[in-house]
Amino acid sequence: MSAPDPIRANDYAAWTWTPGAGIDGLSLTRLPLPTPGPDEVLVANTAIALNPVDWKMIDWGRDDWQPGQVPGVDGVGIVIAVGSDANLRIGTRVAYHQSLTRGGSFAHYTLLRTRAVYPVPDSLDDATAASLPCPGLTAWQALIKLPACNNRDVLVTGAGGAVGYLLAQLALQRGLRVWVTASKKHREHLLQLGVAGVFDYRDGQWAPQLLEALGPRRLHGIFDTVSGNHATGLAPLLGYNGHLVCIQDRQENAPLPAFSTAISLHEVALNSIHAHGETLDWQELHDGAEHLMHGVADGQLQAPAKQFFDFAELPQALRRLKSGEGSGKWISRLPAPAVIA
């Protein structure tokens, strides 16, 4: 497919969704340039990042999606227009996590609620900033499910993925003793970050090996990035008053008998803040975004590795993400707006 036409004054290029057609139904089209409402900003995207939730929603569809929906939750760009109540200046560089109910980042322009955007530090490049919102804020929300504590043992599954990778680092910063599962290719790098041990999830004996390494201790927290069923199977590894944090799915039924180890169950749902978050919730999320971006900018956190693709080849990149090809975040860089009025 050829590259999209240059951005024109009144419309722009965007990938749109066709019900029931999956990734094959994505269509590169042109949409009219919107005008921000009172609490909205219009962002000219300079980088967009792909996340697993993107291909899942495109494949599964949503009851609140109509034909022509623009998918995509993560992006970075320049604010080019603001509503009357917006507290951002035109020209501000921002990152964002967009609500699944609104037009997304798979476009040259995205219209956002003001509260959903986060200023980007000057020293952080667009591509790296775009790689952080969905996985980083998910990891942040997962970690704050645990009460304040340090020198306790926690397990992060899938630490080779973006969420687990960032979560393991945030947990280390908090003073936790972090154990992870990941494929062998990630082992040495994860150990260099300071994790206590890396277990190959393909090895059927990894759980007994973890228990042996723990000795008399038990896990205080498990952060599962795989599935609800997978999390259920891990619950017996938790000690008394432990915490099972599900990042994929949730626990519909208690995985252990009542009045045994008395574990607490947690679900993580970043998108839900767009519908249910109050002012203090958004303030906390903004604090998390600031910590993430400044942490990466200052070298205190390492962002996931990046793979780049052309905007015109977005469906192909989504297929590669879905199939598990490559590693790291899939990023597309777009041209900055020529004029900011």
N, C-alpha and C positions, 0 to 999 in steps of 0.2 A: 504494500500500500504506500502511496506517495505521502510525503509530509504534508501536514495541514497548511492551508493558506496563511499568509501573515495575518496577524490580528488587525481587524478593521475597526472603525470608529464605533459601530453600533451592534456588532455581533462578534462571536468568538467560536473557536473550535472546542468541541467537547465529545467525549465518548458517552453514548447513551445506551440504555438497557432495553431489551425486548423480552417481554414475559415468556417464560418457558423455553427460551433459546440458549440459556447459559452464556458462556464466554463467546461462543460462535455468533451470538446475536448482538454483540456490541457493535455499535455503528458510530463512525466518526462523522459528526454533523456540525451544523452551526446553530447557535442559539442567540437570541437577542440579549444584549447587555442589560442586566438588571440595575435598578436604582435602589440603594439601601433604604430600608425603613428606619425609624427613629433609633433603634438600638442595634443596628446592623452596620457592617463594614463590607466593602467590596475589595477583594484581594486579587491582585494579578499574580498568579502562581509562577514561581521561579524554580521550584522543585516539588515533585510529588513522590510519595513512597507507597509501595504496595504492602498490604497486610493479608494474612489468611482470611480475615473476616470479609475482605473485598470479594474474593472469588466465591466464598461460601454464600454471601447474599446474592451475588449474580446468579449462581446456580440454583439456589433455593427460592429466591424471590422473597418479597415481604408484602404483607397485606396492605401496607401504606405506600407501596410503590406503584406508580403508574407508568405506562409506556413512555419512554423518553427520559426516565430518571437517570441522573448522572451519578454513578457510584464513586467510591473512594472516600476514605476518612482522614488521611494524613497529607499535609502539604505545608509549604513555606512560600511566602511571597511578600509583595509590597502592597500596603493599603493605598488604594487609589481613590476611594470615595468613602465618605462616612455619613451616617445618619445624624439627625439633629441632637440625639441624646448620647452619641458615642463619645467616649473619652480618649480616643486615639487620634493622633495627627496623621494627615495624609503624608505618605512617604515612609511611615514606620514599617520596619521589616518584622514579620510575625511568623510564628509557626502555629498550627492549629490541629485539633481533632474535631472533625465535623460530625454532627448528629447523623445517624443513618436515615432519618426521616427527611433530610434536606438534600439539596443538590450538592454533590461531592466534589472531590479534588481532581477527578479525571477530566480536567478541563483547563483552559488558559485562565479562566476567572472563576472564583468561588465567592458566593454571598454567605456571610457568617454572622451569627450573633456575636456581639462584642465580647461577651464573657468567654467565648470559645477560642479566643486567640491569645497568644503569649509572645511578648517581645523577645527577639533573638539577640543574644550578646554579639557585639561587633566582631569578636574574634572567632565566632562559630560560622562555618560555611553553610550555605543553603542546604546542600545534600545531606550533611550530617544532621542538621537541625530537623530536616524532614523525616529522618529515620527514627526519631525519638518519641513523638507523642503517643501513638497507640501502644507500642510495647513498653515504653518507659513509664507512662502513667498507669498502665495496667500493673506493672511491677510495683510501682509506688503504692497503689491502692491495696495490693495483696499484702505488702509488708506491714502496713499500718493496721491490718487486722490483728496482729499480735500485740499484746500489751507490752509496754516498755520493759525490756529486759536485755541483758547481755550475757556473754559467756554461756549461752545455752546452745544446744545442737539443733540444727534445722536441716531439712532436706529440700533441695530444689530439683525437680525432675525436668528433663529437657533443657539443660543449661547450654546446649549448643544452639538453641533458638534464641531469637531476639529478646523475648520476654524473660526467659530463664537466665540468659546471659546478664541482663541488666539487674534482674532481681538478686542474683547471687552476689553481685558487686554491692548493691545497696544493703544487703544483709550483712556483708562483711564490714561495711562502714558503720553499721549499727553495733558492732561488737559481738555478733553471733558467730558461732563455729558452724561453718557451712559445708555440707556434703552435697554432692550433685550426681545426677546421672546424665550421661552424654555419650555420643559415639566416640570411638577411640581417637579419631582425628582431632578432637577438641581437647583431649586429656592434658597434654603438656601446657597448652595455653591457659587452661582453667587453673591448673596447679600454680602457674606463675602469678595468677591474680591473688592467690592466697587461700583458695578453698582447701579444706582439710583432706578431702579425698574425692576421686572421680570414679564412678562405677559405670561400666558398659551396660546399658539397658538391654542389650541383646543377650547378655550372659544370664541364664536362668538362675544363677546362684548369687546374683549381686546383693539381694536383700540379706541373706545370711552373712555375707561378707561385711556388709555395713554394720550389722549387729555385733559382729566380732570386733570390728574396729571401734565401736562405741564402748565396748567393755561393760562396766556396770551402769553406764548412763543410758537414757532413752531419748528419743527425739522429742523436742518441745513443740516443733512445728514442721509440717509438711506442706510445701507449695507444689501442687500438681498442675502441670501444663498439658496433660495428655487427654484424660477423659474422666467422666464421673465413675465409670467402672474401674478404671485404673486407680483412682483415688481410694475407692472402697477397699481394694486389695492392699493398700498401703496403711490403712488405719491401724492395724495391730502393731505397727512399728512405733506408734506414739506412746509416750509415757503418760503418767497421771496428769490430768488437766492440760493435756496437749491440744494443739490446734491443727485442724485439717482445712487447708485453704484451697478451694477448687477454682482454678482459673478457666478451665474448660468444663462446661456442664455445671451441675450442682448435685448435692446429695439429697435426693427426695426422701430417703429413709435412713434412719440411723445405721451406720455400718457396724456398730458394736453393741453388745447388750447394755441395757440400762444399768446404772450404778456399778459399772466396772471401772474403766480408766477415766470416765467422766470427761471425754474430749468435747471440744467445741467445734462446730461446723461453720464454715464461712463460704460465701460465694462472692465472686468478683465480677462486676458488670459495669465497665467503664462507660458504655454508651448510655446507660440508664441515668447518668447524671443530667443529661440534656432534658429529660422529662421530669425528673424527681429531685434534682439538686436544688438546694436553697443557697442563699448568699454565703453562708459559712462553708458549705461544701465546696463551692466554687473557689472561695478564697484558699481553702486547703489544697485544691487541685492546682491552682496557680502557684502556690508555694512549692508543690512537687515539681511542676514544670520548670520553675526557676532553679531549683536544686539540680535537676537533671541537666539542663542546658549549661549552667555555669560549671557544674561538675565536669562535664565533657570538655568545655572550653578551657578549664583550668588544668586538665589532665588528671583529675581525681577519679573520673569514670572513663571507661573505654566504651565508645559506641560500637554497635555491631558493624561487621564488615559490610561493604557496599558493592553491589553489582549494578551497572548502568544500562539503560535501554533507551531507545528513541521513543518519543511520545507516540509517533505513528505506528509503533509496534507494540503498543500496550497489551493487546489481547495475547500475543505470543509470550510476553513476559509473565502475564497472569497464569498461562498454562504451565510455564516452567516452574513458577512458584508452587502451583498446585501439585505438580508431580514430584516436588522435593528436589528438583535439579539445582545444583549449585549450593551456596551457603551465603548467609548474610541478607541484607535488605536490598530489595530491587528498587532503584531510584531512577527517575527521569528528570533531567534538567531542562527547563524551558527558558526562553529569552526573557530578560527583564523588560518591563514596559519602557518604550522609548520616551514617553512624555508622561509626567505625573502632574495632573492639573490640580 
